[in-house]
Amino acid sequence: MEASASLCTPSGVRSKLTFKISGYSFQRGFGVGKYFSSAAFNVGVYFWRIKYYPNEDYVSLSVELATRRGHPSSVLLSFANLCGYFLQPSAYLQDDNLAIECDITVLAAITVPPFDIQVPPSNLSDNLRELLKAGEGTDVTFKVRRESFPAHKIVLAMRSPIFKADLFGSMGGGTRRTITIEDMQPAIFSALLHFIYTDSLPSMGTSDGDDGEDMVKYLVVATNRYAMKRMKVIRESILCKNLNV
């Protein structure tokens, strides 16, 4: 057995194998289903074998997949008969020897690289922040002491069950366009609206000192009032960090 050529092309890998069989006349009638096999030879990442079945008046040949390169030697893929040939050997014999040449090309799979598309981060909170800031399309105004805060009912109702009941409940809240908020500072209500629209806390400067802690405490009260659970937990965590003896 000898490999006579090997060629690598952009579309695949090609290899030729010559399988020499000596003493053909002594192998005739070897037995039905019995065969001689060549050594495994590789083309690409696969190993192949030629199987030779001698019979009384003809021989049959097949090329079979043996295993894939890199697999443990004890792990073989199931033999797959890829092609079979029947021939009268008398026309090909030379000094009672038979030479079989096998030419195999393994086509390479064409891999299309994935498109690298950069998806921009979500800007939903920025859009809602600008919507609140611009005051476009507002349908309710809150009066907090001497300041007015225009807002959107549907956004408030989506974020707070208390606002939902107050604005769309059975008491005719759906028609109210001006609501007065008692017992709350304008800065606290402004921070509450900011969180409702953006799911983030506004920058309130440093929270050190009594003024900062008081603002946090007032916000905790406001979040309890409007059932803003996440905002309440955030503010409680800030208070816990400032605890001391």
Sequence and secondary structure as in RCSB ss.txt:
>XXXX:A:sequence
MEASASLCTPSGVRSKLTFKISGYSFQRGFGVGKYFSSAAFNVGVYFWRIKYYPNEDYVSLSVELATRRGHPSSV
LLSFANLCGYFLQPSAYLQDDNLAIECDITVLAAITVPPFDIQVPPSNLSDNLRELLKAGEGTDVTFKVRRESFP
AHKIVLAMRSPIFKADLFGSMGGGTRRTITIEDMQPAIFSALLHFIYTDSLPSMGTSDGDDGEDMVKYLVVATNR
YAMKRMKVIRESILCKNLNV
>XXXX:A:secstr
 EEEEEEEETTEEEEEEEEEEE HHHHTT  TT  EE   EEETTEEEEEEEEE SS EEEEEEEEEETTS TT 
    EEEEEEEE GGGT BTTEEEEEEEEEEE                HHHHHHHHHHHTTT  EEEEETTEEEE
E HHHHHHH HHHHHHHHSTTSGGG  EEEE S  HHHHHHHHHHHHHSS    S   HHHHHHHHHHHHHHHHH
TT HHHHHHHHHHHHHT   
